[in-house]
Amino acid sequence: MSSATDTQPEVTKRASAPLYAKHAKIYPKKVTGPFRRLKWAVLVALLGIYYILPWIRWDRGPNAPDQAVLLDLEGRRFYLFFIELWPQQIYYLTGALILASVGLFLATSLAGRVWCGYACPQTVWTDLYVWVERLFEGERGDRIRMDQGKWTLNKLWRKAAKNAAWILIAFATGGAWIFYFTDAPTLAWDLVTLNASSTAVWFILLFTGTTYLLAGFAREQVCIYMCPWPRFQSAMTDEDSLVVTYREYRGEGRAHLRKTQSWEERKADGHGDCIDCNACYHACPTGVDIREGSQLACIGCGLCIDACDEIMTKIGRPKGLIAFDTQNNLVSMATTGKKAVYKLVRPRTIIYSLLMVVVSGMIAAGLVLKPSLDISVLRDRAPLFVALADGSVRNAYTFKISNMTRDSRDYTLTASGLAGIELSVAGEHQSDSAARLRLSAAPDQVATYRIFVTVPRASVTAASVPLTLTLTTAGGDGDSYKTVFMGPAN
């Protein structure tokens, strides 16, 4: 049984350990291979879409913005090619977010953090920034020696040029993002002529600064510490998910390869294909040694696969020591030497796929059946009602008509639910029947009216009586709103 003095050195060691460890900069090594080429293709495609999309024009008719994708916060409209969304149709955005989330769940269940490795904005811009850094400062060893060495004229101009390029990319990023919220050519000209609003300039500088900081310096720290997704991914994957994996049954035990050693001798000594060159570790953009097993910091980019395959080719061994593989296959290969059958169709992939189909169908049906008219009614609460001199009772309502078309529209308003209803508009006199009103709304505008509903006292049978206001067009289209009529209690 150990004494208190026996445990004292360990306690002292723990107490003296620092609470925070200094960040060790990661220097990703340049690799070539199919996964690196795929990352470049995705990067070019995504950046191309991001920078070009605000400049695409879309004809919506007169007096309408012609930018294909425009989030017009001032005009309270979202435009996406042929789709136009009003504030009351925000549920489409909810559906899109649900669809994106379920799509991410499905992708993760199939191939791990493939989104993080290829399509995440942090990954895309970090990849671009690392390429710029390599362009000015050289390969991994050159960058390490430069950072550890003294400041010279060569180091100064290379660092300055790199940061200048980073800032230009960040400025283009921030500017392109603001282009989605206003007319892109107009804002670009205002920026060139120094006439841009202070709000636009502020947000461009804000996004410039965050892009420069996150892609240039934070990098993998965003993926490891700031992003919540690594904490969730384990719940999305299972034994049949394809994730970046080191095949231990083939690689262990690790040992450096001696030039005079044959592979038969190496195998007889209990060594595997891994020659412990650390190429996979040096290629990882988040500093993960995949040979230590599945880790939170791994973003599933597959660059370690390219690096390892290159080494395997050089030493004459089969590729695939590191590969996208499933846990079931690893166990099967290690125990029986046979490959396990990959199960693409399994409960979670079925559920996620069905959810995506259902949500996509609901969004599509909603867009096809999207109304061109919407009304909202707000009843006055002070006073609840007015008793007129002839004994009748009157309620006032704020009546709003959202005309979601590019043409002026005339409407007829009727009310039902009580006997002897008379309708009128505050400040207007209409010669038509008091049981109906003629209203109009300008194209793509919200028309607001103050409506008076008056009924005989005898029709008010309770303190609150249901009332339905119906608005129709000449073509028969319309919308209804259910509200209440307030009066004195019997």
Secondary structure, 3 states (H helix, E strand, C coil): CCCHHHHHHHHHHHHHCCCCCCCCCCCCCCCCCHHHHHHHHHHHHHHHHHHHHHHCECCCCCCCCCECEEEECCCCEEEECCEEECHHHCHHHHHHHHHHHHHHHHHHHHHCCHHHHHCCHHHHHHHHHHHHHHHHHCCHHHHHHHHHCCCCHHHHHHHHHHHHHHHHHHHHHHHHHHHCCCCHHHHHHHHHCCCCCHHHHHHHHHHHHHHHHHHHHHCHHHHHHHCCHHHHHHHHCCCCCCEEEECHHHHCCCCCCCCCCCHHHHHHCCCCCCCCCCHHHHHCCCCCCHHHCCCCCCCCCCHHHHHHHHHHHHHCCCCCCEEEECHHHHHHHHHCCCCCCCCCCCHHHHHHHHHHHHHHHHHHHHHHCCCCEEEEEEECCCCCCEECCCCCEEEEEEEEEEECCCCCEEEEEEEECCCCCEEEECCCCCCCCCCEEEEEECCCEEEEEEEEEEECHHHCCCCEEEEEEEEEECCCCEEEEEEEEECCCC
